[in-house]
Amino acid sequence: MFDFLFSINFFSLFIAGIAIYFGIRLIRSNKNDKAEKENIYETNWDLDDIEEEELKEEEKSSLLKYDSPIVRRSIIGEIDYREAFELQDMTIWNGIGEVRLDLSRAIIPEGETVVIVQGLIGEIQIYIPDDLAVSVQASSLLGEVTVLHERHSGINPHLSITTIGYKESTRRVKLVLSVSIGEVKVRSL
């Protein structure tokens, strides 16, 4: 249909896009390996220069906290939250690539935390601990959606699952996950 209407061979364009994606992913993974070896990502907070009397404990902790939701955007590449982190409301948008979020390593605050992940082409993988109260809304225009033990694939699969006792739980996470072409996977650990 694309060939007839637009004089574009969609299949060749799709294969070229996938080849570019994996090429960029290969280049980025080599850079990440080098960066880890050189310890580029090591953050050094130099609070020793400021006198201890001037900063109270509350002010120190406020330097590391965020007041607004986290927003991360990436056109091509992967977004990875597999190390220990403090979970808060966040929106992640990724054009082409993978998003991995491991909630079993997250410090989850009391109340409801909303995480929105959207992707154009690629894969979204979320790992949740068994004892966490979650509400998941996952969809894909073309691809596969797997939430816990349910799986749907094809055109426009959609799953909406809420764990038992979600509203009564003191710590709960609401996940809104969508990808245009690709896979959405939510697994329990």
PLY file of the C-alpha trace (Angstrom):
ply
format ascii 1.0
element vertex 189
property float x
property float y
property float z
element edge 188
property int vertex1
property int vertex2
end_header
0.00 0.00 0.00
2.84 2.43 0.87
4.61 1.54 -2.35
1.50 2.21 -4.40
0.39 5.42 -2.67
3.66 7.09 -1.71
6.20 5.31 -3.89
7.95 4.22 -0.70
8.93 0.67 0.06
7.89 0.56 3.72
9.53 -2.79 4.46
12.95 -1.56 3.27
12.53 1.63 5.26
11.61 -0.38 8.35
14.65 -2.69 7.98
16.91 0.34 7.52
15.48 1.92 10.69
16.13 -1.25 12.68
19.69 -1.47 11.35
20.34 2.15 12.35
18.87 1.54 15.81
21.05 -1.48 16.54
24.12 0.28 15.12
23.63 3.25 17.41
22.92 0.92 20.33
26.19 -0.93 19.65
28.14 2.34 19.54
26.55 3.60 22.75
27.20 0.35 24.61
30.91 0.59 23.74
31.00 4.17 25.08
29.21 3.10 28.29
31.71 0.29 28.87
34.62 2.72 28.50
32.93 5.25 30.79
32.40 2.68 33.52
36.06 1.71 33.36
37.11 5.35 33.70
34.54 6.07 36.47
33.15 9.07 34.64
29.76 8.72 36.29
31.11 9.06 39.80
29.51 12.10 41.46
31.47 13.95 44.09
29.39 16.30 46.25
31.85 18.69 47.84
29.93 19.94 50.88
33.03 20.06 53.09
33.89 23.59 51.91
30.69 24.94 53.46
30.79 25.26 57.21
28.72 22.70 59.09
27.06 25.41 61.22
25.59 27.13 58.17
23.86 24.02 56.81
21.29 22.21 58.85
20.50 18.56 58.20
17.25 19.51 56.45
19.07 21.78 54.02
21.59 19.06 53.15
18.89 16.57 52.34
16.98 19.16 50.30
19.98 19.49 47.97
19.41 15.92 46.79
15.60 15.93 46.54
13.38 17.01 43.68
10.17 19.02 44.01
8.73 18.29 40.56
8.29 15.02 38.66
11.28 13.70 36.73
10.99 13.99 32.95
13.45 12.07 30.77
13.47 12.19 26.97
15.63 10.33 24.52
15.29 10.09 20.76
17.54 7.06 20.22
19.07 4.88 22.90
18.17 3.19 26.13
17.02 4.44 29.51
18.01 2.22 32.38
16.98 2.32 36.06
18.43 -0.94 37.35
20.58 0.46 40.15
19.24 1.59 43.54
17.29 4.85 43.29
14.54 6.77 45.02
11.30 6.43 43.08
9.15 9.47 42.51
6.63 10.61 39.93
8.29 10.43 36.54
7.59 10.61 32.83
9.92 8.83 30.42
9.69 9.25 26.65
11.97 7.23 24.36
11.82 7.43 20.57
13.71 4.32 19.45
15.22 1.99 22.02
14.68 0.21 25.31
13.49 1.38 28.71
14.28 -0.77 31.75
12.97 0.02 35.22
13.65 -2.27 38.19
11.31 -1.33 41.05
12.70 -4.08 43.28
15.77 -1.87 43.83
13.80 1.36 44.26
13.11 3.19 47.49
9.36 3.74 47.22
7.82 6.62 49.19
4.48 6.43 50.97
1.41 7.28 48.92
0.81 6.80 45.22
3.67 7.23 42.77
2.82 7.59 39.07
5.29 6.42 36.41
4.49 7.10 32.75
6.65 5.46 30.08
6.05 6.06 26.38
8.02 4.79 23.41
7.81 4.98 19.67
9.73 1.86 18.58
11.34 -0.51 21.04
10.78 -2.34 24.29
9.67 -1.37 27.79
10.66 -3.74 30.62
9.44 -3.16 34.17
10.39 -5.45 37.08
8.27 -5.24 40.23
8.63 -6.99 43.60
5.89 -9.45 44.57
4.78 -7.45 47.62
4.35 -4.10 45.83
0.82 -2.82 45.16
0.68 -1.79 41.49
-1.85 -0.66 38.94
-0.68 -1.26 35.37
-2.12 0.09 32.14
-0.08 -1.20 29.21
-0.72 -0.83 25.49
0.94 -1.14 22.10
-0.29 -0.17 18.66
1.55 -3.06 17.02
3.36 -5.65 19.09
3.07 -7.55 22.33
1.95 -6.66 25.86
2.83 -8.94 28.78
1.70 -7.96 32.29
2.52 -10.44 35.05
0.92 -13.66 33.76
-1.23 -12.28 30.95
-0.06 -11.80 27.38
-1.70 -10.19 24.37
-0.17 -9.58 20.95
-1.17 -8.27 17.55
-2.68 -4.95 16.60
-3.56 -2.64 19.51
-3.17 -5.03 22.46
-4.10 -3.45 25.78
-3.95 -4.77 29.37
-5.08 -3.14 32.58
-4.32 -4.96 35.86
-4.51 -3.83 39.48
-3.17 -5.93 42.36
-5.41 -6.86 45.29
-5.41 -4.23 48.05
-4.01 -1.48 45.82
-6.15 1.37 47.22
-5.54 0.39 50.86
-1.75 0.04 50.50
0.47 2.73 52.00
2.99 2.40 49.17
1.61 1.94 45.67
2.81 2.55 42.13
0.67 3.35 39.11
2.33 2.41 35.80
1.08 3.81 32.49
3.07 2.15 29.71
2.66 2.52 25.96
4.70 1.85 22.85
3.76 2.34 19.20
5.71 -0.58 17.73
7.30 -3.06 20.08
6.87 -4.86 23.38
5.76 -3.94 26.89
6.76 -6.42 29.62
5.91 -6.19 33.31
7.35 -9.03 35.37
7.30 -9.79 39.07
10.44 -10.83 40.93
0 1
1 2
2 3
3 4
4 5
5 6
6 7
7 8
8 9
9 10
10 11
11 12
12 13
13 14
14 15
15 16
16 17
17 18
18 19
19 20
20 21
21 22
22 23
23 24
24 25
25 26
26 27
27 28
28 29
29 30
30 31
31 32
32 33
33 34
34 35
35 36
36 37
37 38
38 39
39 40
40 41
41 42
42 43
43 44
44 45
45 46
46 47
47 48
48 49
49 50
50 51
51 52
52 53
53 54
54 55
55 56
56 57
57 58
58 59
59 60
60 61
61 62
62 63
63 64
64 65
65 66
66 67
67 68
68 69
69 70
70 71
71 72
72 73
73 74
74 75
75 76
76 77
77 78
78 79
79 80
80 81
81 82
82 83
83 84
84 85
85 86
86 87
87 88
88 89
89 90
90 91
91 92
92 93
93 94
94 95
95 96
96 97
97 98
98 99
99 100
100 101
101 102
102 103
103 104
104 105
105 106
106 107
107 108
108 109
109 110
110 111
111 112
112 113
113 114
114 115
115 116
116 117
117 118
118 119
119 120
120 121
121 122
122 123
123 124
124 125
125 126
126 127
127 128
128 129
129 130
130 131
131 132
132 133
133 134
134 135
135 136
136 137
137 138
138 139
139 140
140 141
141 142
142 143
143 144
144 145
145 146
146 147
147 148
148 149
149 150
150 151
151 152
152 153
153 154
154 155
155 156
156 157
157 158
158 159
159 160
160 161
161 162
162 163
163 164
164 165
165 166
166 167
167 168
168 169
169 170
170 171
171 172
172 173
173 174
174 175
175 176
176 177
177 178
178 179
179 180
180 181
181 182
182 183
183 184
184 185
185 186
186 187
187 188
